[in-house]
């Protein structure tokens, strides 16, 4: 009866050996429908766009930006606010990019349950060193140097996370979004 219920029934309907079209009553159902298509169906033509704002990479990169905006420097030592760090830890894209060493660091940070997490607790692996590298040093400045530093940081984060998700077929769409996000950063850098 519901749109989501209809998306879940789609695999049973698509197993018939016929040509078909699926008309969605709500474009937010595109991802559930795409995820419901059986693997044996290879050729798909989607004639609508899916906004970047609906992707996990968009949410992830928003969380990454939030980590930077809430970082504080006290007595020449950087700290990251726990809420933003935990949001990243719960991200599927972040978890997929974790190697064993990073997983152990994350486990220790979770056990420590600190309100402000020192940078030392969030470093020591390529992923953590990339994501938890302080970049936004002056929130009041919108200098071209600050903008370019943040853009470079975002591209570094995308590269390392994309490397961690590239072999997961369930995240192929997110990998495409990551490529587009990266291209958009380049365009913005060129005009800044």
MONORUR-V276209 format. One record per helix or strand of 3 or more residues. SS is the DSSP state (H for helix, E for strand). FROM is the first residue (numbers start at 1). LEN is the number of residues. Records with the same first field share a line. If there is no record, write none. Layout:
# MONORUR-V276209
SS: FROM-LEN + FROM-LEN
This chain:
# MONORUR-V276209
H: 3-12 + 27-10 + 52-3 + 56-14 + 82-8 + 92-6 + 100-13 + 119-4 + 126-6 + 144-22 + 169-23
E: 72-3 + 77-5 + 116-3
